[in-house]
Amino acid sequence: MAPTFEAARKGYAAMWAAATVKTDRRSAAETVARRIIAGRARYEAVQRATGVPWWWIGAIHDRESGGDFRGVLHNGERIIGAGRKTRLVPKGRGPFSTWEEAATDALKLKGLQKITDWSPARMLYEAERFNGFGYVSRGVNSPYVWAGTNHQQRGKYVRDGVWSATAWDTQLGVAAVLRALVDVSPEVAARIAPAGPAKPAGAPRAAAPAVTTVPTPIALPDRPGLWRTLLGALVGRDPPVAAPPAPVARPGLAPQGDPALYDLQVMLAARGWTMVGRPDGLAGPNTAAAIRTFRAERELPAGDHVDDELRAALAKSGPREIAASRAAATARDLRQQGSSQVATLDSIGWLGRALGLGGVVGGIAESGVLDQARETLQGVQDTAAAIGSIATTVIGVVQWCVSHWWLLAIAAGLWLVFRAATGVLRLVVLFRQGVLTRADQ
């Protein structure tokens, strides 16, 4: 006897809360989820006719026909437009001229247009009912629902009415696809995740999409060391631009942030639109600039608004491609292209060198080091001792600074050289990332 939803609600809810996609199936599940999002318009047409959520329809469609719109939602038979009726269970349905017509018939045949509660538990219950409760009598979790998750068990109906206790279902179940949709679609996550218990702590998360081409560096390199930068800058060498480290997932959602916007920011950054900045779920000029740039490069309507067209394009987008010459740009390239920012920083660097050199010359003149090396060494020791004795009085500090202006000039010069060198380094990185779209900005 088939269980009622009220009797099975708690069980489905508990299994959903503990469900995780198996590590070796996550990539396949995300691929299916992105394919469903790409076909969203067709699923939404059926949703308008039945009230059944488009993402659930997509998951059932993948299970029945692998996402092939030539296969009817009833059982996957390829009879769309062929003038034939279904031969498999349910038999005699059709003929259908469009996939949407057939899908609407399949859902209404099960009475799904009458359901208003589409919580995770209800979606899983209706998925199993759609396929049949034959697994309940066998005491096996239905692979139609749970294949590809940690709840999958051995055993399968290999065809209508034929049971195999040893068969292992290699197709993804509805729950695995819904989990992947939650991970890749902020909208589905917002509609599904709050309706059920939170995922337990420690449960593995789906891996971020891999960047497979060389396009945009997606992380700033570590700042080079002080002495290495100074020595290089003093002899006219720019600090090397280190290769960006692998992206590391880390929480950063602001207390007032929007989780859906946070997910969008993560996707933009992961695909190379790094001007979005650190994902925090808060709308701002960086996020707006990244969205405008993405829209322009993907030939979408201009603007910085988020809509379904943007989400679908971002879900299908690969890594952002940039010119190889940009990815390998150096500070010299920016100078040759007339970057005014690099020129300004170079001027600051030369000012620092001049200030430091003036301090050195002044120190030599003040201390007489050329003629009195021994006295100079003693003076340095006395100066160190004096600093400790006069540091407690403001007047003493001022007097010391006035008399030792050359030391301050050297320190200030080195600081300007260091800041100018690291500033040039940052401009190179921003140019490589495409945040600066022109070298002369």
Residue pairs with C-beta under 8 A, 6 or more apart in sequence:
2 129
2 133
2 136
3 133
3 136
5 121
5 122
5 125
8 121
8 125
9 121
9 122
9 125
10 121
12 120
12 121
12 122
12 124
12 125
13 119
13 120
13 121
13 196
13 197
14 197
15 124
15 141
15 146
15 151
15 175
16 120
16 121
16 124
16 175
16 196
16 197
17 196
17 197
17 198
17 199
17 200
18 150
18 151
18 200
18 203
19 146
19 149
19 150
19 151
19 175
19 179
20 149
20 150
20 179
20 199
20 203
20 204
21 29
21 148
21 149
21 176
21 179
21 180
21 206
22 148
22 149
22 150
22 152
22 176
23 204
25 148
25 172
25 176
26 180
26 206
26 207
27 207
28 148
28 172
29 148
29 172
29 176
29 177
29 179
29 180
29 206
30 180
30 183
30 184
30 206
30 209
32 62
32 67
32 172
32 177
32 180
33 177
33 180
33 181
33 183
33 184
33 185
34 184
34 315
34 316
35 62
35 67
36 43
36 55
36 58
36 59
36 61
36 62
36 67
36 177
36 181
37 58
37 181
37 184
37 185
37 311
37 312
37 315
37 316
38 312
38 315
38 316
39 58
39 67
39 69
40 54
40 58
40 308
40 312
42 69
42 99
42 100
43 54
43 55
43 57
43 58
43 61
44 54
45 100
46 52
46 54
46 57
46 100
46 103
46 104
46 107
47 53
47 54
47 57
49 100
49 104
49 113
50 104
50 107
50 108
50 112
50 113
51 112
51 113
51 115
51 116
52 107
52 112
52 113
52 115
52 118
53 118
53 123
53 191
55 178
55 181
55 185
55 188
55 191
55 192
56 118
56 123
56 126
56 127
56 174
56 178
57 73
57 103
57 107
58 67
58 177
58 181
59 127
59 174
59 177
59 178
59 181
60 73
60 127
60 130
60 174
61 67
61 73
61 103
62 172
62 177
63 127
63 131
63 144
63 171
63 172
63 173
63 174
63 177
64 71
64 72
64 73
64 74
64 75
64 76
65 71
65 72
65 73
65 76
65 78
66 76
68 76
68 78
69 80
69 99
70 78
70 80
70 99
71 77
71 78
71 80
72 78
72 79
72 80
72 86
72 93
72 94
72 96
72 99
72 102
72 103
72 106
73 99
73 102
73 103
73 106
73 107
74 86
74 88
74 90
74 93
74 102
74 105
74 106
74 109
75 86
75 88
75 89
75 90
77 86
77 87
77 88
79 85
79 86
79 94
79 95
79 96
80 96
80 97
80 98
80 99
80 102
81 96
81 97
81 98
82 95
83 95
84 94
84 95
85 91
85 92
85 93
85 94
85 95
86 92
86 93
86 94
88 160
89 160
90 109
93 102
93 105
93 106
93 109
94 102
94 105
96 102
96 105
107 113
110 126
110 129
110 130
112 126
115 122
115 126
119 195
119 196
120 178
120 192
120 195
120 196
121 196
123 174
123 178
123 192
124 145
124 174
124 175
127 144
127 145
127 174
127 175
128 135
128 142
128 144
128 145
131 142
131 144
131 145
134 157
134 163
135 141
135 142
135 143
135 144
135 155
135 157
136 142
138 155
138 163
140 153
140 154
140 155
141 151
141 152
141 153
142 173
143 152
143 153
143 155
143 156
143 169
143 171
143 173
144 169
144 173
144 174
145 173
145 174
145 175
146 152
146 153
146 173
146 175
146 176
147 169
147 170
147 171
147 172
147 173
147 176
148 171
148 172
148 173
148 175
148 176
149 173
149 175
149 176
149 179
151 175
152 169
152 173
154 165
154 166
154 167
154 168
155 163
155 164
155 165
155 166
155 167
156 163
156 164
156 167
156 168
156 169
157 163
157 164
158 164
158 167
178 188
178 192
179 206
180 206
181 188
181 192
182 188
182 189
182 192
182 193
183 189
183 205
183 206
184 206
184 315
185 311
185 315
186 259
186 260
186 261
186 263
186 264
186 311
187 260
187 311
189 259
189 260
189 263
190 259
190 260
205 249
208 247
208 249
208 266
208 270
209 270
209 271
211 218
211 270
211 271
211 272
211 319
212 318
212 319
213 318
213 319
213 321
214 324
214 327
215 272
215 319
215 320
215 321
215 322
215 327
216 272
216 273
216 274
216 319
216 320
216 322
216 327
216 432
216 433
216 434
217 243
217 244
217 274
217 327
217 429
217 432
217 433
218 244
218 247
218 269
218 270
218 272
218 274
218 433
219 244
219 245
219 246
219 247
220 244
220 426
220 429
221 241
221 242
221 243
221 244
221 245
221 429
222 242
222 245
223 422
223 425
224 239
224 240
224 242
224 422
224 425
226 418
228 239
229 239
229 418
229 421
229 422
230 414
230 417
230 418
230 421
232 238
232 239
232 421
233 239
233 349
233 417
233 418
233 420
233 421
234 353
234 417
238 330
238 331
238 332
238 421
238 424
238 425
238 428
239 421
239 422
239 425
241 330
241 425
241 428
241 429
241 432
247 269
247 270
252 262
252 278
252 279
252 280
253 259
253 262
253 279
253 280
253 281
254 280
254 281
254 282
256 281
256 282
257 280
257 281
257 282
258 281
258 282
258 283
259 281
261 281
261 282
261 283
261 287
261 306
262 279
262 280
262 281
264 306
264 311
264 314
265 276
265 277
265 279
265 280
265 281
265 287
265 290
266 279
267 314
267 315
268 276
268 287
268 290
268 291
268 294
268 314
269 276
269 277
269 279
269 290
271 314
271 317
271 318
271 319
271 320
272 319
272 320
272 321
272 322
272 433
272 434
273 290
273 293
273 294
273 320
273 434
274 290
274 433
274 434
274 435
275 286
275 289
275 290
275 293
275 433
275 434
275 435
276 286
276 287
276 289
276 290
277 284
277 286
277 287
277 290
287 304
288 304
289 304
291 303
291 304
291 305
291 306
291 310
292 302
292 303
292 304
293 434
294 300
294 310
294 313
294 314
294 317
295 301
295 302
295 303
295 304
295 310
296 302
297 320
298 313
298 317
300 309
300 310
300 313
301 309
320 434
322 432
322 434
325 333
326 431
326 432
326 434
327 432
328 432
329 428
329 431
329 432
329 439
330 428
331 342
331 424
331 425
331 427
331 428
333 439
334 342
334 424
334 427
334 428
334 431
334 439
335 342
335 343
335 346
337 439
337 440
338 439
338 440
339 427
339 439
339 440
339 441
340 440
340 441
341 423
341 427
341 441
342 424
342 427
345 420
345 423
345 424
345 427
346 420
346 424
348 416
348 419
348 420
348 423
349 416
349 417
349 420
349 421
349 424
351 413
351 416
352 412
352 413
352 414
352 415
352 416
352 417
352 418
352 419
352 420
353 413
353 417
354 413
355 409
355 410
355 412
355 413
355 416
356 409
356 410
356 412
356 413
356 414
356 417
357 413
358 406
358 409
358 413
359 405
359 406
359 407
359 408
359 409
359 410
359 411
359 412
359 413
360 406
360 410
361 406
362 405
362 406
362 409
363 369
363 406
363 407
363 410
364 370
366 406
367 375
367 376
367 379
368 375
368 376
369 376
383 404
386 400
387 400
389 396
390 396
390 397
390 399
390 400
391 397
401 408
427 436
430 436
431 439
